């Protein structure tokens, strides 16, 4: 695929990112009934960040993978991850209505995705749930579930489904995605503590870090 083709695919990602922003705005409507209601309505995340990330993600994946079924499937996952990223940053929520259907779709599309199969996707789902469950339990005990919640566990299962898990050492994609997300989260947390943007009592949304780890591993699959 030429650079021009990749840019064209990036434009599709720009549109897709904007659509994910609109989907997030639609999905946040029930939150207006909360007391107190969270900040609602369009903002930089929906109008700028998600479209730009969609463009960059689509173009980068196109340059690396070239046109084919694998690129199409990975582009779908990019859009899903972008929606989760934006919504969790804004509302500290990972929605079941996004993660659970994506797990099912990942199983359906498994044989079209690079280095993935239904069996590997199922192993990935199991790994994601088992590996992240302790984090949710600890967060529930010490932060009332505000940092690492059960939605993050389902996100981990979803990431396992779209990356897959094999017994082959070179194809432990779901495990690498989790480790990458945890490491990214650790580095960012340390930087925020050092710069005093947060303190030890603050609970950070962890979904964006898991999303970053998943995107990184998908890129190299």
C-alpha positions as CSV (number, residue, x, y, z in Angstrom):
1,X,0.0,0.0,0.0
2,X,1.4,3.4,-1.0
3,X,1.5,6.4,1.4
4,X,-1.3,8.0,-0.6
5,X,-3.5,4.9,-0.1
6,X,-2.7,5.0,3.6
7,X,-3.7,8.6,3.8
8,X,-7.0,7.7,2.1
9,X,-7.6,5.0,4.7
10,X,-6.7,7.5,7.4
11,X,-9.5,9.8,6.2
12,X,-11.9,6.9,6.7
13,X,-10.4,6.6,10.2
14,X,-11.0,10.3,10.7
15,X,-14.7,9.9,9.8
16,X,-14.9,6.7,12.0
17,X,-13.4,8.5,15.0
18,X,-15.9,11.3,14.6
19,X,-18.7,8.7,14.5
20,X,-17.4,7.1,17.6
21,X,-17.5,10.5,19.3
22,X,-21.2,10.8,18.2
23,X,-21.9,7.3,19.5
24,X,-20.4,8.3,22.9
25,X,-22.6,11.4,23.0
26,X,-25.6,9.2,22.4
27,X,-24.5,6.6,25.0
28,X,-24.0,9.3,27.7
29,X,-27.5,10.6,27.6
30,X,-28.8,8.3,30.4
31,X,-26.1,9.7,32.6
32,X,-27.9,13.0,32.8
33,X,-30.2,11.4,35.4
34,X,-27.3,10.9,37.8
35,X,-27.1,13.1,40.9
36,X,-25.1,15.2,40.4
37,X,-25.1,14.8,36.6
38,X,-21.6,14.5,35.0
39,X,-20.3,16.8,32.3
40,X,-22.3,16.0,29.1
41,X,-22.3,17.2,25.5
42,X,-19.6,17.5,22.8
43,X,-16.1,18.5,23.8
44,X,-12.5,18.2,22.6
45,X,-12.6,14.4,23.0
46,X,-15.5,13.8,20.6
47,X,-14.8,16.7,18.2
48,X,-11.0,16.5,17.9
49,X,-9.1,13.8,19.8
50,X,-11.1,10.8,18.6
51,X,-11.1,11.8,14.9
52,X,-7.4,12.6,14.9
53,X,-6.6,9.3,16.6
54,X,-8.8,7.5,14.1
55,X,-6.9,9.1,11.2
56,X,-3.5,8.3,12.7
57,X,-4.5,4.7,13.7
58,X,-6.0,3.8,10.3
59,X,-3.1,5.3,8.4
60,X,-0.5,3.6,10.5
61,X,-2.1,0.2,10.4
62,X,-2.6,0.5,6.6
63,X,1.0,1.3,6.0
64,X,2.1,-1.7,8.1
65,X,-0.5,-4.3,7.1
66,X,-1.6,-3.3,3.6
67,X,-5.1,-3.8,2.3
68,X,-6.8,-7.1,3.2
69,X,-9.3,-8.7,5.6
70,X,-6.8,-8.3,8.5
71,X,-6.7,-4.5,8.1
72,X,-10.5,-4.3,7.9
73,X,-10.9,-6.3,11.1
74,X,-8.2,-4.3,12.9
75,X,-9.8,-1.1,11.8
76,X,-13.0,-2.1,13.5
77,X,-11.1,-2.8,16.7
78,X,-9.4,0.6,16.4
79,X,-12.8,2.3,16.4
80,X,-14.1,0.3,19.3
81,X,-11.0,1.1,21.3
82,X,-11.3,4.8,20.5
83,X,-14.9,4.8,21.8
84,X,-13.8,3.1,25.0
85,X,-10.9,5.5,25.4
86,X,-12.9,8.7,25.0
87,X,-15.8,7.5,27.2
88,X,-13.6,6.3,30.0
89,X,-11.5,9.4,30.0
90,X,-14.7,11.6,30.2
91,X,-16.9,9.5,32.4
92,X,-14.7,6.8,34.0
93,X,-17.0,4.1,32.6
94,X,-16.4,1.2,30.3
95,X,-19.8,0.2,29.0
96,X,-21.0,-3.4,28.7
97,X,-23.0,-2.4,25.6
98,X,-19.6,-1.9,23.8
99,X,-17.4,-4.6,25.3
100,X,-19.8,-7.6,25.4
101,X,-21.0,-7.4,21.8
102,X,-17.4,-6.8,20.7
103,X,-16.4,-10.1,22.3
104,X,-19.1,-11.9,20.3
105,X,-18.0,-10.1,17.1
106,X,-14.4,-11.0,17.8
107,X,-15.3,-14.7,17.9
108,X,-17.2,-14.3,14.6
109,X,-14.3,-12.5,12.9
110,X,-11.5,-14.5,14.5
111,X,-10.5,-16.5,11.4
112,X,-10.2,-13.3,9.4
113,X,-7.9,-11.5,11.9
114,X,-4.1,-11.9,11.7
115,X,-2.7,-14.6,13.9
116,X,-6.1,-15.3,15.5
117,X,-8.6,-18.2,15.6
118,X,-11.7,-18.9,17.6
119,X,-9.7,-21.1,20.0
120,X,-7.1,-18.4,20.5
121,X,-9.8,-15.8,21.1
122,X,-11.4,-17.9,23.7
123,X,-8.1,-18.4,25.5
124,X,-7.6,-14.6,25.3
125,X,-11.0,-14.0,26.9
126,X,-10.2,-16.4,29.7
127,X,-6.8,-14.8,30.3
128,X,-8.1,-11.2,30.3
129,X,-10.7,-12.1,32.9
130,X,-8.4,-14.1,35.2
131,X,-5.5,-11.6,35.0
132,X,-7.5,-8.5,35.7
133,X,-10.0,-9.8,38.2
134,X,-7.6,-9.3,41.2
135,X,-7.1,-5.6,40.2
136,X,-10.9,-5.1,40.3
137,X,-11.2,-6.8,43.7
138,X,-8.4,-4.7,45.2
139,X,-9.9,-1.5,43.7
140,X,-13.3,-2.4,45.1
141,X,-11.8,-2.9,48.6
142,X,-9.6,0.2,48.7
143,X,-11.1,2.7,46.2
144,X,-14.8,1.6,46.1
145,X,-14.2,0.5,42.5
146,X,-13.4,4.0,41.4
147,X,-10.0,3.2,39.9
148,X,-10.1,-0.3,38.4
149,X,-13.7,-1.5,38.0
150,X,-15.6,-4.5,36.7
151,X,-16.0,-2.8,33.4
152,X,-12.2,-2.9,33.1
153,X,-12.3,-6.7,33.6
154,X,-14.7,-7.0,30.8
155,X,-12.5,-4.7,28.7
156,X,-9.6,-7.1,29.4
157,X,-11.7,-10.0,28.2
158,X,-12.6,-8.0,25.1
159,X,-8.9,-7.2,24.5
160,X,-8.1,-10.9,24.9
161,X,-10.8,-11.7,22.3
162,X,-9.4,-9.4,19.7
163,X,-5.7,-10.2,20.3
164,X,-5.9,-13.9,21.2
165,X,-3.8,-16.2,23.3
166,X,-1.7,-19.1,22.1
167,X,0.7,-21.5,23.9
168,X,3.3,-20.5,21.5
169,X,5.7,-18.1,23.2
170,X,5.9,-15.7,20.2
171,X,2.1,-15.4,20.1
172,X,1.1,-14.6,23.6
173,X,-0.6,-11.5,22.3
174,X,-3.3,-11.1,24.9
175,X,-0.8,-11.4,27.7
176,X,1.5,-8.9,26.0
177,X,-1.4,-6.5,25.6
178,X,-2.3,-6.7,29.3
179,X,1.4,-6.3,30.4
180,X,1.8,-3.3,28.0
181,X,-1.3,-1.7,29.4
182,X,-0.3,-2.2,33.0
183,X,3.2,-0.8,32.3
184,X,1.9,2.2,30.4
185,X,-0.5,2.9,33.3
186,X,2.4,2.5,35.8
187,X,4.6,5.0,33.9
188,X,1.8,7.5,33.5
189,X,0.8,7.2,37.1
190,X,4.4,7.8,38.3
191,X,4.7,10.9,36.1
192,X,1.4,12.3,37.4
193,X,2.6,11.7,41.0
194,X,6.0,13.2,40.4
195,X,4.4,16.3,38.8
196,X,1.8,16.4,41.6
197,X,-1.2,16.2,39.2
198,X,-2.6,13.4,41.4
199,X,-1.8,12.0,44.8
200,X,-1.8,8.4,46.2
201,X,-5.5,8.6,47.1
202,X,-6.7,9.5,43.6
203,X,-8.1,6.7,41.5
204,X,-7.3,7.0,37.8
205,X,-9.4,5.4,35.0
206,X,-7.4,2.4,33.8
207,X,-9.3,1.7,30.7
208,X,-7.2,4.1,28.5
209,X,-4.0,2.4,29.5
210,X,-5.4,-1.0,28.6
211,X,-6.6,0.5,25.3
212,X,-3.1,1.8,24.6
213,X,-1.6,-1.6,25.3
214,X,-4.1,-3.4,23.0
215,X,-3.6,-0.9,20.2
216,X,0.2,-1.4,20.5
217,X,0.0,-5.2,20.3
218,X,-2.6,-5.2,17.5
219,X,-0.2,-3.0,15.4
220,X,2.6,-5.5,15.6
221,X,0.4,-8.6,15.0
